[in-house]
Amino acid sequence: MRFEIVTIFPEFFTSIFENGILRRALAEGLVTVGVHDLRVFTHDRHRTVDDRPFGGGEGMVLKPEPLAEALASLGIEPKAERISKTSEELIPEKGTGFSPYIYAAIEPGALAPEGNFPAESAQPRTRVILLSAQGRPFTQAMARELAATERVVLICGRYEGVDERINQIYCDLELSIGDYVLSGGELAAAVVVDATMRLVPGVLGNEASGDFESFGVADAEIAAAEDGVPRSQHGAGGLLDYPHYTRPADFGGLRVPETLLNGDHAGIRRWRREQQLRKTLANRPDLLQGATLSKEDEKLLEAIRDETE
């Protein structure tokens, strides 16, 4: 898949794309990222991207014209036209408007392979997202949805925000990564890219890693264990992950729970499920309302509540 990031600080992303899993995903061509400098799409000598808000108030607002031009350079039409259009979309060709801060397969500075995206009827091939504190919460479920998309365009807000007409005309979704205010959408864009790309097939060394973690899928959505070895994990089903331990078995006066050392896969699985429920109840009880819980989970949760009251 491909990410496009529209920002006034393209250099912000340099180190992010040169480290960790994302670097490997880029090197192997599993993900490509284009970072586009919004100031390229201005036409005054000061490269002005913002102006005072109508109606008064503090701060400045990102102007609609440069953003509209930036999106047009990426082949993004107004969403009403995209919804009604049935022809295939093209990845834009290398040319005016592209920032030098482009990360793709093969080598830094290279553009993603040009050509058409493969047809995909069940999922929009392109999603245009405005990152702002007023958006819907970004969740693991949303990351999974975006990971099935061919191209995601992320607009980084700044100052007091973005002219709302850009949101209304072009954006499919407005996203927030938390109930707090950032100086700009760059950090949020990095979070969305990281959380989404790790769910793209082939990015993680072990494909199952994305299933057995906080906010992961339920047991019914996970393939059965291979080679007759019982799974020692439950799918999170919307719960938080269980605690993890590694060597040494004794550290700081604390010992790894004996259940994890005896090789009883069924016992380990039960213990881990209990810990998932305990941690979720303690740290994020709100998640329990939407979690996928079995009758056994419900009984265990009731017992945990009784002992903590």
C-alpha positions in Angstrom: 0.0 0.0 0.0 1.0 3.6 -0.3 0.7 6.5 2.1 0.7 10.2 1.0 1.4 12.8 3.7 0.7 16.5 3.1 2.5 18.7 5.6 4.3 22.0 6.1 7.2 20.1 7.8 8.3 17.3 5.5 11.6 16.9 7.2 9.8 15.8 10.4 9.4 12.3 8.9 13.0 11.7 8.0 14.1 9.7 11.0 10.7 7.9 11.4 11.0 6.2 8.0 14.7 5.2 8.5 14.2 3.0 11.6 12.5 -0.1 12.7 9.8 -2.2 11.0 8.8 0.6 8.7 12.3 0.9 7.3 12.2 -2.8 6.5 8.7 -2.6 5.0 9.9 0.2 2.7 13.0 -1.6 1.7 11.1 -4.7 0.8 8.5 -2.7 -1.2 5.6 -3.7 1.0 4.7 -0.1 1.8 5.6 3.2 0.1 5.3 6.7 1.5 5.3 10.0 -0.2 5.8 13.2 1.9 4.6 16.4 0.2 5.5 19.9 1.2 2.4 22.1 1.3 4.4 25.2 0.7 5.3 24.0 -2.8 1.6 24.7 -3.7 1.7 28.4 -2.7 2.2 31.3 -5.2 3.4 34.2 -3.2 7.0 35.0 -2.3 6.4 34.3 1.4 4.9 30.8 0.6 1.9 31.6 2.8 -0.2 28.6 3.8 -2.3 30.2 6.6 -4.5 33.2 7.3 -6.6 34.7 10.1 -10.0 33.0 10.8 -13.2 34.6 9.7 -15.3 35.7 12.7 -12.2 36.4 14.8 -10.5 34.3 17.4 -7.0 33.1 18.2 -4.5 31.5 15.9 -4.3 31.0 12.2 -6.0 28.5 9.8 -4.5 26.6 6.9 -5.8 28.1 3.7 -7.9 25.9 1.3 -6.1 26.8 -2.0 -2.7 25.2 -1.3 -4.3 22.1 0.1 -6.6 21.7 -2.9 -3.7 22.0 -5.2 -1.7 19.5 -3.3 -4.5 17.0 -3.4 -5.0 17.7 -7.1 -1.3 16.9 -7.7 -2.0 13.5 -6.1 -4.9 12.8 -8.5 -7.4 13.4 -5.7 -10.8 14.7 -6.9 -13.6 15.9 -4.6 -15.1 13.0 -2.8 -18.5 13.3 -4.5 -16.7 12.7 -7.8 -14.6 9.8 -6.4 -17.7 8.1 -5.1 -19.5 8.2 -8.4 -16.5 7.5 -10.5 -15.9 3.9 -11.5 -12.7 4.2 -13.6 -9.4 3.2 -12.0 -7.3 5.7 -10.2 -3.7 6.4 -11.1 -0.7 6.9 -8.8 0.5 10.4 -9.8 3.6 10.6 -12.0 6.8 12.1 -10.8 6.7 15.8 -11.5 6.1 19.3 -10.1 4.7 19.3 -6.6 6.5 16.3 -5.2 8.7 16.9 -2.2 12.2 15.5 -2.2 11.2 13.7 1.0 9.9 10.6 -0.7 10.4 7.2 0.8 9.8 4.1 -1.3 11.2 0.7 -2.2 14.7 0.3 -3.6 16.3 3.5 -2.4 15.6 6.7 -0.6 14.4 9.4 -3.0 12.7 6.9 -5.4 9.1 7.1 -6.2 6.7 4.3 -5.9 6.2 2.2 -9.0 3.9 4.0 -11.4 0.8 2.5 -12.8 -2.8 1.5 -11.9 -3.9 0.1 -8.6 -5.5 -3.3 -8.9 -9.3 -3.2 -9.0 -10.9 -3.8 -5.6 -14.7 -3.6 -5.2 -15.2 -4.2 -1.5 -12.9 -1.5 -0.2 -12.2 2.1 -1.5 -8.8 2.1 -3.1 -8.0 5.6 -1.8 -9.0 7.2 1.6 -8.4 10.9 2.2 -8.0 11.6 5.9 -7.8 14.9 7.9 -5.9 14.6 11.1 -7.4 16.8 13.8 -8.5 16.9 17.4 -12.1 17.0 16.3 -12.0 13.7 14.5 -13.2 10.2 15.2 -10.9 8.2 17.5 -8.3 6.2 15.7 -8.5 2.6 16.8 -7.0 -0.8 15.9 -10.1 -1.6 14.0 -9.6 1.5 11.9 -6.0 0.6 11.3 -7.1 -2.8 10.0 -9.6 -1.2 7.7 -7.0 1.2 6.3 -4.5 -1.7 5.9 -6.9 -3.1 3.3 -6.8 0.1 1.3 -4.4 0.7 -1.7 -3.6 4.3 -0.8 -4.1 6.6 2.2 -3.7 10.3 2.0 -3.1 12.0 5.3 -3.5 15.8 5.7 -1.6 17.2 8.6 -3.4 20.1 10.3 -1.5 23.0 11.9 -2.2 26.1 13.9 -6.0 26.3 14.7 -6.7 23.7 12.0 -7.7 23.4 8.4 -10.3 25.4 6.5 -13.4 23.3 6.9 -14.2 23.3 3.2 -11.2 21.1 2.5 -12.8 18.6 5.0 -16.2 18.9 3.4 -15.0 18.7 -0.2 -12.2 16.2 -0.1 -11.9 14.2 3.1 -13.5 10.8 3.6 -12.7 10.8 7.3 -11.5 13.0 10.1 -9.3 11.2 12.6 -7.9 12.0 16.1 -5.3 9.8 17.8 -6.5 10.9 21.3 -8.4 13.3 23.5 -5.7 15.9 23.6 -4.4 18.7 21.3 -1.1 18.4 19.4 0.8 21.3 17.7 0.1 19.7 14.4 -0.9 16.5 12.6 2.6 15.2 11.9 2.8 13.1 15.0 -0.7 11.8 14.4 0.2 10.9 10.8 3.3 9.0 12.0 1.1 7.1 14.4 -1.5 6.2 11.7 1.2 5.1 9.3 2.9 2.9 11.9 -0.2 1.3 13.3 -1.6 0.6 9.8 1.5 -0.6 7.9 2.3 -3.2 10.5 -1.0 -4.9 9.6 -0.1 -5.1 5.9 0.7 -8.7 5.0 4.4 -9.5 5.1 5.4 -6.5 7.2 5.6 -8.3 10.6 8.0 -11.2 10.8 5.3 -13.4 12.3 1.8 -12.8 10.7 0.1 -14.0 14.0 1.7 -11.1 15.9 -1.0 -8.8 14.8 -3.7 -11.1 16.1 -2.4 -11.8 19.6 -2.0 -8.3 20.9 -4.1 -5.5 22.5 -7.3 -4.7 20.6 -6.7 -7.7 18.4 -9.3 -9.9 16.8 -11.4 -12.6 18.5 -10.6 -16.3 18.5 -13.1 -17.0 15.8 -11.1 -14.8 13.4 -7.8 -16.6 14.0 -6.6 -19.7 12.2 -6.3 -22.9 14.3 -2.9 -23.9 15.6 -0.6 -25.8 13.2 1.0 -29.2 13.7 -1.4 -30.2 16.4 0.2 -27.8 19.0 -2.5 -26.1 21.1 -2.5 -22.4 21.0 -1.4 -20.9 24.4 -3.1 -17.6 23.6 -6.6 -16.3 23.2 -7.4 -13.7 20.5 -7.8 -10.4 22.4 -11.3 -9.8 21.0 -11.0 -6.1 21.8 -9.3 -6.6 25.2 -5.9 -5.4 26.3 -2.9 -7.8 26.0 -1.7 -10.0 28.9 1.6 -9.4 30.7 4.7 -10.7 29.1 7.8 -12.2 30.7 11.3 -13.4 29.5 14.5 -14.6 31.0 15.7 -14.5 33.8 13.0 -16.3 35.7 13.9 -14.3 38.8 14.4 -10.6 38.7 14.2 -7.9 41.4 12.8 -10.3 43.9 9.9 -11.3 41.6 9.6 -14.6 39.8 7.8 -15.4 36.6 4.4 -17.0 37.3 4.8 -20.8 37.6 2.0 -21.3 35.1 4.2 -20.0 32.3 7.0 -22.4 33.1 5.3 -25.8 33.2 4.6 -26.3 29.5 0.8 -26.7 30.0 -0.6 -24.9 27.0 -4.2 -25.0 28.1 -3.2 -23.8 31.6 -1.1 -21.0 30.1 -4.0 -20.0 27.8 -6.5 -19.8 30.8 -4.0 -17.8 32.8 -3.4 -15.3 30.0 -7.1 -14.9 29.4 -7.6 -14.1 33.1 -4.8 -11.5 32.9 -6.3 -9.9 29.9 -9.6 -9.5 31.7 -7.9 -8.2 34.8 -5.8 -5.6 33.0 -8.7 -4.5 30.9 -11.0 -4.1 33.9 -8.2 -2.2 35.8 -7.0 0.1 33.0 -9.7 0.3 30.3 -13.1 -1.0 31.7 -14.8 0.8 28.8 -13.4 -1.8 26.4 -15.4 -4.6 28.1 -18.7 -3.3 26.6 -17.6 -4.0 23.1 -15.3 -6.9 23.7 -16.0 -10.4 22.3 -16.5 -12.5 25.6 -17.4 -16.1 26.0 -19.6 -17.4 28.8 -16.4 -18.6 30.5 -15.0 -15.1 30.2 -18.2 -13.6 31.7 -17.9 -15.9 34.7 -14.2 -15.2 35.2 -14.8 -11.5 34.9 -17.6 -11.7 37.5 -15.2 -13.5 39.9 -12.5 -10.9 39.3 -15.0 -8.1 40.0 -16.1 -9.8 43.2 -12.6 -10.2 44.6 -11.7 -6.5 43.8 -14.8 -5.0 45.4 
